[in-house]
C-alpha cells in the first residue's frame, strides 16, 4: 500500500468517526429544549424533564455497550468495512427519526436504534486504523482518531444551535411523524452521513491486518494485568466526568445561567475545539516534556479542579474559560489512555480496545443518570462529584506508575538471567 492510498483510507475512517460524533454533538445543546417540548406535548410532569434528559443521554451508550463486542466479532468474520457501512446506515436512519419524533417514546426509540448501530462505527473504525499501523505509529493514529471525535463535538453543537434557531416557519405531518424547524439540524447531519456512506462504499478498501486486531467475547476467566485494570478504571472515570459535564452543563446553562441554545453550543464548541487541537500535540510532543503517567495525572488534576469551580463562577466568559481549562486536561489524558490500552498486548489488542470501549460506555451511562439525579439537590453537587472523582483517580496513576516500575524490574532481571 503506497502512502497516498494509506492516507486516503485514514481520511475516510476519520470522516466516519467525525460524522457519527457530529450527530452526537448536534443533540447536546438542543436536548433540554427538545425534551421539554415533547414532554409538555405528552403532558409529562415538568419535574421529570431533567430525569428524561439524563435517561435519553444514557440509553444511547447503554445499547452501545450491549452491542459493541457483537459488532467487533462480526467485523472479525466479515471484515471491518461492511460493519462500518451498516453502522453508517443505522446512523442516518436514527437522525431522520430523531428529527421526525413527535413524542418522547419516539425519541427514546430513535436513541436506542442509534446506540445499537453507532456502536459498530467507533470501535471497528479504531480497529481498522490499528490493522494498518505499526505499534510505533499507534499513539499518533489514536490521537488523530480522538481529534476526529472531538471535531464532531466542536461542530455538532454549533450546527445544532444555529439550525434549531432558524427563522423557518413551516410544519408538515405524516401520520405520527412531524417535520418542522426543529427537524432541520437532524436532517442536515443525516444528509452528511449519507454522503460519507457513499464515499466509504466507493473508496474505502477492506483492511489487511498489519497488526492482527481480534475482537474477543469476554470470558468468565480473563487474566487482567494490574496495568490494564488501572487503564480501564481511568477510562471509566474520564468518560463519566465528560458525559456528566455534557449533560448537566446543557441544563445548567438553560436553567441557571439563562443561556440561549447558541450560548450553550459555544461552550461545547470550545471544549471540543481545544480537545481536537491539543490531543495530537500532546500525543506527538507531550512525552518530550512529561511522561505518560505525568500527563494523565496533570490532566486529571486540571479537569477535576475546573469542574469543581464551574458552578461557583457564573459569568459567561468565566464559564467559557473554565471549560477551556477542563478541555486541556481531557486532551492530556485521552490519547495516552488509548495508546496505553492498545499497547498492553500484541495478541489481544482488539479484545482490550473492546473492553475499554465497554468501560467508556459504562461511564457514559452512569454520568448522565447520576448527574441529573444530583441536580435535584442543586447544581453544585454534580460538578463537585465529577471533579472529585477525577481528582481521586490520580491515585490510580500512582498505582499504574508503580506497576510499570515493577514490570521493568522483572524484565531487567529476566534479561540478566538469560545472559
N, C-alpha and C positions, 0 to 999 in steps of 0.2 A: 504494500500500500504506500503510494507516494504521499508527500507532505500535504499537498493541496487536497487530496481525497480525504485524508485523515481530518484536516481542518473542517472540511465540508460536513463530515459526519458529526464531528463535535458540535458544530454550529446548529445542526438540525436537532440534536439531542438537547442542547441548551435552550433552543427555541421552544421545544416541547415542554421542558420544565418551566420556562418563563410563562407560557400561556396558561398552564394549569394554575400557577400561583397568581397570575393576573386575575383569574376568575375568583380565587380565594380573596384577593385584596379588594376587589370591587365591592364585595359584600360588607367589608369591615365598617366603613363609616355609615353605610345605609341601613345596616341590620336593625339598630334600635328603632328607627323611624318606620322601617318596613314592617317589622314585627308588631309595633304599636298599632299601625293602620289595620293590619289583618286581624289582630286580637280584638280591637274595638268593633270591627265589622262582624266578628263571630260572637260578640257580647261576652268576651272573657273578662274576668275580674282584672282591673288595672294593676292590682298588687302582684299579679303573677307574671306581668310582662317581662320583667328582668329575669325571672326564672326561665321563661321560654327563650330569651336571648341566649342565656348560658347553655341551655339544652340544645338549641339549634346549632350552636357553635361546637358542642361536644359530640353530637351524633355523627358528624362528618368524620372526625378521626376515629371514632369508635368502630365504624364499619371499615375504615381503612385498616385498623388493627386486625379485624377478623379475616380480611381477605388478602393482606399483603403477602403472606407466605404462599397462599394458593396461587396467586399470580406469578410469584417467583418460581414456583415449581413448574408451572405451565411454560414460563419463559425458558427454563432449562430444557424442557421437552420439545417445544415448538420454535424456539428462538426468541430473541429479545424484540425484534421489530414487530411481529404480529401482535404481541401483547401490548406494546406501546400504542399501536393503531387502535386496538379495541378500547384502551383507556381513553384515547382522544375522542373516539366516537361517543363513549359514555359521558365524557366531559361536555361535549357540545349539547347533547340531549338534556343534561342536568341544567345548563344555563338557560336553555329555552323554556323549560318547565318552571324554573325559578321565576323568570320574567312573566310567565303567564299565570302564576299562582293567584288564586282568589281567596285562599283560606290558609290558616296555619297548618292544617293537615296536609294540604298540597305542598306547602313549603318544606315540611318535615320529609315528605316522600321524595322530593327533589334532592334534598340534602343526603338522605340515605342512599339513593341511587348514585349520586355523585361520589359519595365516600367509597362505595363498592368499586366503581370503575376507576376513579382517580388513584386508588391505591396501587394500580398497576403501573402508572407512569413514572412516579418519582424513584422508587427503589430499583425498578427494572432499567430505567434510564441510567442511574448511577452504576448498575451492574454492567451495562453496555459500555460506559466510559471506562470502567475498571478492566473490562475484557481487552480493550485496545491500548492500554497504557502500562508502562512498567512501574514497578514499585517506587522507583526514583521520581517518577512524574506524578505519583498518586496524590500527594498533598496539593500540588498546584491544580490538577484537574478537578479535585473535590472542592477546591476554593472557587474555581470558575462555576462549578455546579451550584455552590452556595450563592454566588453572585447572581446567577440566573434566577434562583428562587427569590432572593432579596429584591431583584429588579421588578419581579411581578408584584411584590408588596409595595414597591415605590409607586408604580404607575396605576395599579388597581384602584387604590383609594381615590386618587386624583380623577381618574376616569369615572368611577362610580359617583363621586361627589358632584362632578361637573354635569354629567349627563342626567342624573336624577333631579338636578335643579333647573333643568331646561325649561324654557317657556312654552314648550309644545303643549297644545291643548287638544287632546284627542283621546278617544276611548272606543275600543272595539271589543265586543264579546263574542265568544264562540262556545256556546254551551256553558261548561263550567270554567272555561278559560277566559282570561281578560287581558287585553293588551292596551297599555296606556304609557304615559311618560315614565313611570317607574320601571317599565319593562325595558326601556331603551338601553341602559348600561349592560344588561344581561344578554340582550340580543346582539349588541356590538361585540362583546367578547366571544359569543357563540360563533359569529361570522369569522372572527380572527382565528378561533380554534379550528374552524372548518378549513381555512386557508393553510394552517400549519399541518393539518391532517393530509391534505393533498400533497404538500411538499414532502412529507415523510413517506407517503405512499410511492411517490415518483422517484425521490432522490436518495433516501436512506438505504444503505446496503446492509444485509444481515451481518452481524458482528462475528468475527473469527477470533476465538479466545486466545489472546496472548497470555493472559493470566486466567486460569480456569476458575470462574466465579460460579459456584453452585449454591442455589438456594435449597436448604435442607429443612424439612419439617422438624421443629424442636422435639427432642425425645425426652422421655421421663428422666433419663440419666444422661446429663451433659456435663462434661468436666469444664468448669469455668475457671480461668485463671483469676487471681486476685486483681490483676491489672484490668482485665476485661470487665469484671463486675464493677469496678470503680468507674470505668469509662461509661458503662451503661447507666449507672446511677447519675453521673454528671449529665449525660444526655437527657435523662428524665427531668432533672432539675431545671436545665436550660429551657426545655420546651414548656415545662409547667409555668415558669415565670413569664415566658414570652406570650403564651396564649392567654394567661390570666391578665397580663397587661393589655393585650389587644382587645379582649372582651370588655374589661372594666373601663378602659380609657374611653371607649366609644360611649358608654353610659355616663361616665364621669363628665365627659365633655358636654354631652347633651343636657344633663340634669343639674350639675353643679357649676360648671364653667359657663353654661349657656352658649356653647359654641354652635355654629351652624355646621351643616354637613361638610362644607368646604373647609372649615377650620379644623374639624376632626381629621379630614383627609390630609391636610398639611402635616399634622402630627405623624400620621402613618407614613407619609411620603418621606419625611425627614429621617425617620427610623430606618426605613428600607434603603434610602439613598446612602446613608452612612455605612450600613452593613454591606451593601453591594460594592461600594468603592474600597472599603478597608479590608474586607476578607482576603482578597488576593494579595494585598500589600502585606498583611501580617503573615500569610502563608509563604510568601516569597522572601520576605526580608526580616520577618519577626525573629527567627532563630539566630540571626546575626547579632541581635541585641539581647534577647531574652530566651531562655529555654522554653520548651513546650509547656512544662508544668508551670513556669512562672507566668507565661502568657495566660494560661487558663485561670490561675489564681487571681491575677490582677484584673482580668476581665470580669470574674465573678464579684470581686470587691467593688469595682466601679459600678457594675449593674445593680448590685444589692443596695448600695448607698443611694443611688439616684432614684430607685423605686421607692425607698422609704421616704425620701424627701419630697417626692412628687405631690402628694395630696396636701402638703403643708404650704406650698408655694403656688399661688393660683394666678399669677399674672400670665398673660398669653405667651409673651416671649420667654419668660422664665420657664414655663412648662415646656416650650419647644426646646429650650436649651438643655433641660434635664433629659428629654427624650433623646437628644443627640448624644449626650454622655452615656446614657443607657445603651444606645446602639453601638457605641465604640467598644464598650465592654463585651457585648454579644459578638461583635466581629472578631475579637481576640480569641474567643472560646470556640466558636463553631467549626472553623476549618481544622483546628487541632484535634477536636474530638473525632471528626470524620476520618481524618488521616490515621489517628491512633487506632481506631476500630478496624480500619481496612488493613492495617499492618500487623495486627495481632497474630494472624495465622495465614500462611500461604494456602493451605488446603481448604480452610473454612471461611474464606473471605465473604462469600455470598451468604452463608448462614449468619455470620457475625453482623453484616450490614442489615440483614433481615431482622435480627433480634434488636439491633439499635433502632431500626425504624419502628419496631413494636414498642420499644421503650419511649420513643418520641411520641407515638400515638397515645400512650398512657398519660404522658404529661399534658398532651393536647386535650385529652378527655377530661382530666381532673381539674385542670387550670380554670376553664370557664365555669364549671359547675361550682367549685369551691369559691371562685371569685364572686359570682353573682349571689351565692348564698351569704357570703360575708358582707355584701353591700347592705343587707338589712340592718346591720349594726353601725353602719357609717362607711364612707369611702376610705377612711384611713386603714381599716382592717385588711382589705385585700392587698393593697400596695405594700403594707408593712409585712404581711405574711409572705408575699412573693420575694421581697427584698431580704427578709431574714433567712428564708430558705436558701437563697443564692449565697449569702454570707456563710451559712452553716456548711455548705457544700465545699468550701475552701479546705475543710478538714479532709475531704476525700482526696484532694490534690496532694496534700502532705502524705497521706497513706499511699497514693499512687507513686510518689517520688521514692518512698522507702522500698516499695516493691520493685521498682526499676533498679535501684541500687543492689537489692538482693539478687535479682536476675543477672546483673552484670558480674557480681561477685562469683556466682555459681559458674557462669560462662568462663570467666578467667581461670577458675580452679580446674574446670574440665580441660581447658586448653593446656594448662600446666601439667596435668596428669598425662595427657596424650603425648606431650613432648618426652 
